[in-house]
Amino acid sequence: MTPDRLHWTESDIERIDVNERTLTVVASKVFVLGEHCPRRLKVTFHGVCRAELEVTEYIGPPQAPLGFEEPRRVHLVPRSDAGTAKTFALEGISTFDPIAWIDLELDAEGAVIEEVRE
């Protein structure tokens, strides 16, 4: 399984952790293209040379929002030399505070995907 085969749109982003040039995302309801059952995955990106998060907070509950706040950008990893990095992108609803629609775009050398068992 590779990151380009993951479909994130319906996902619940449970956690995003950054440790220097490593960024880890844990998410549930992630679909693998060609499969019909969602998975809970831990994706660890290594050699990250840029990571930007766009956060659009819900007004009210995400199931029936009354609207959205203005999007804001958060730089998780400052830009550095890209070298052999590839661009990755994912999106979903954060299950941590703030509850928001998030778009994450990052440049990294690669990623390791692990299935997380409940």
C-alpha positions in Angstrom: 0.0 0.0 0.0 1.4 3.4 -0.9 0.2 6.9 0.1 -1.1 7.7 -3.4 -3.6 4.8 -3.1 -5.2 6.3 0.0 -8.5 8.2 -0.2 -8.8 10.6 2.8 -11.9 12.7 2.2 -14.2 10.9 4.6 -11.5 10.3 7.2 -11.3 11.3 10.8 -7.9 12.7 11.6 -7.2 11.6 15.1 -3.7 12.9 15.6 -0.9 14.8 13.8 2.5 14.6 15.5 5.7 16.4 14.3 9.2 15.5 15.5 11.9 17.4 13.6 11.6 16.1 10.0 9.1 13.3 10.7 5.4 13.8 10.6 2.9 11.1 11.7 -0.8 11.1 11.0 -3.2 8.7 12.7 -6.6 8.5 11.0 -9.7 6.3 10.8 -12.2 5.9 7.9 -9.3 6.0 5.3 -10.1 4.1 2.2 -7.6 2.3 0.0 -8.5 2.7 -3.7 -10.1 -0.5 -5.0 -11.2 -1.6 -1.5 -14.6 -1.1 0.1 -13.8 -1.2 3.8 -12.3 1.8 5.6 -9.2 1.4 7.6 -7.5 3.0 10.6 -4.0 3.9 9.6 -0.8 5.4 11.0 1.2 7.1 8.2 4.7 8.3 9.1 6.3 10.7 6.6 10.0 10.9 6.8 12.4 13.5 5.4 9.8 16.2 5.6 11.0 19.5 4.2 7.6 21.4 4.3 4.3 20.8 6.0 1.4 23.2 5.9 -2.0 22.7 7.5 -5.1 24.6 6.5 -7.6 24.6 9.3 -11.3 25.5 8.7 -13.2 25.4 12.0 -16.8 24.4 12.0 -19.4 26.7 13.5 -21.5 24.1 15.4 -21.2 20.4 15.1 -19.5 18.9 12.0 -22.6 16.7 11.3 -24.8 19.8 10.8 -22.6 22.9 10.8 -24.0 26.4 10.8 -21.1 27.6 8.7 -17.3 27.8 8.9 -14.7 30.1 10.3 -12.2 31.7 8.0 -9.5 29.2 7.1 -6.1 29.7 8.7 -2.7 28.2 7.7 -0.4 26.6 10.2 3.2 25.8 9.2 4.1 22.6 10.9 7.5 22.1 9.3 9.2 25.2 7.8 10.3 25.0 4.2 13.8 23.6 3.6 15.7 22.1 0.6 13.3 19.6 -1.1 16.0 17.3 -2.5 14.2 14.1 -3.6 11.0 15.0 -1.8 7.5 14.2 -3.2 4.4 16.2 -2.5 1.7 14.5 -0.5 -1.8 15.7 0.5 -4.6 14.6 2.7 -7.8 15.9 4.1 -10.4 15.1 6.7 -12.1 16.2 9.9 -10.0 16.6 13.0 -11.3 14.7 16.0 -9.0 16.8 18.3 -9.5 20.4 19.3 -10.4 22.4 17.3 -12.9 20.3 15.4 -12.3 21.4 11.9 -11.9 20.5 8.3 -8.2 20.2 7.6 -6.1 20.0 4.5 -2.5 18.9 5.0 0.1 19.3 2.2 3.6 18.3 2.7 6.9 17.5 0.9 8.6 14.4 2.2 11.1 11.8 1.0 8.7 9.0 1.6 6.1 7.4 4.0 5.5 4.2 5.9 1.9 3.0 6.3 0.8 0.8 9.2 -2.7 -0.5 9.9 -3.8 0.3 13.5 -5.9 -2.3 15.2 -8.4 -1.1 17.8 
